Amino acid sequence: MALEEIKEKFAGKWKQDRKENFEEFLKVMKINYVMRKMMNNVNPEEEISVEDDHIVVRFKAGPMTKESKFKLNEEFEEERMGIMMKIIGRYEDGKIKMECSPTDKEMKVQHATRERVGEEVLLTVVVGDGDVTCKRYFKRVPT
């Protein structure tokens, strides 16, 4: 049931249209100045799909591509921006929610939520207990 709803609401290609507080998020992630400036000037694309019992998010920013493939409610490990994370994805209240716990205990937990807002997908990332909140808005890429 959840996977069908995810497919209906989120499946497709999306391109970042705008962002809020992204550079502050990158600072908290300890991304160096040059890389922050480069990342802040790119509008990545992501493709969301459901394959069997997995959610797949393919992310493309310039020459870099990354794929996340996971089952709901099952923990998995993945490197994000050079930081190894233990992640669990859930589908609650019509939103894809990811709790990302860094294996480096000096880094703070992140809560990432994807939700449909009108014709857009809004990705909100909250670091720690609200230390930094970053929002990224994606518009559907016409097929």
N, C-alpha and C positions, 0 to 999 in steps of 0.2 A: 504494500500500500504506500509506504513512505517513498520507496524508490520510484513508483509511478508518478507521484506528486512532484518529486524532485525533477524527474524527466520533463514533466509538463511545464513546470515553472522556470527551470534553469537551463535546460539543455540548449546548446547552441554556441555560437561564437560571440564573444563580447569584447569590446575595445574600451579601454579606460578613456573617459571623457574629461574628468577633472578629479582633483584630490584635495584633501584638507589635512594639514598638520603632518604631511608625509615626511618632511625633512626631520622634524622632531622625533618621529618614530625611528627613522634611520639612525639618529644620534644615540638613542637609547639602545639600539641594536649594536652599537659600537662600530658602525660602518664609517670608514675614513672619509675625510672631506672630499677628495676627488671622486671617489665612488658615489658618495651622496649626491654630488652635483650631476653626475652622469645619470644616476637612477631617477633623479627628480625631473630630468628633461626627456624622459621616455614615456610614451603612453602604451603600455603593454596590452596584449590581447590574451584572453583566456578562452578556452573551449571547455565546456562542461558537458559531460555525457554520463549515462548509466550503462555499464557493460556487465551483463549477468547480475551479480549481487554486489558489484562495486560501483562507487562513484569515482569518476576520473576527471581530474582538472589538469588540462595541458596549458601551460603558461609560456608565452613567447614575448620576449622584450629584446628587440634588436637581434643580435646573433645568438642570444641565450634562450634555450628552451628547457623546460622542466615539466615533469609529469608527476602528479600525486594520484595514487590509486589506493582506495581504502574501502573497508566495509564499515557500515554504521555500527557504533557501540563497541568497536574492537580497537584496542590500542595498537599503534604502529610507530616505528621510528623513521625520521626523515631529517635531512639536513635542510635548514632554511637560512639563507643569507650567511652561510658559514657556521651556523650554530646547530648542533645536533639536538633534536627535539623528540620527546615522547608525546604523541598526539592521539587524541580520541575525538572522533566526529560523531555528532548526533544530529537528528532532525527533530526540532521542536518548534511548535507554533508557526509552522510554515517557513522556518529558517534553517539553514545549514550552519551548525555551530561547531567550532573546533576549539578544543582546549589544548594548548601547546605548552608543554613543560620542558624547559631547557635542561639538558643533562648537566650543564654548568650551573651549579647552585648560586653563583653570583649574578646570574641573569634572572629576569623576572618572567613569570608565567604570562602568556598572551591568550586572550580570548578573541577569536576571529569569528565574525558572523556575516554570512551572506544572506541577503533578503531581497525580495522584489519590492521596489518602490516605484509604482507606476510602470513605465516601460523600461526601467533601468534595474540593474543589479547593484546594490550597495554593499560593499565590503567594509565592515567596521572592525578595526583591530584596537583592543584595549590592552595596554601593558600594565601589569601589576594590578594594584587596586585603583585604577583610574589615573595612574601617573601620566600617561600619554594616551590620547585617543586619536586615531588616524581614520579618515574616511576616504574611500576610493569609489568613484561612481563609474559604472560601465554601461555602455549603450550597445544594443544588439547590432552585430555586423550583418548587413543585408546579404541574403544568399543568392 
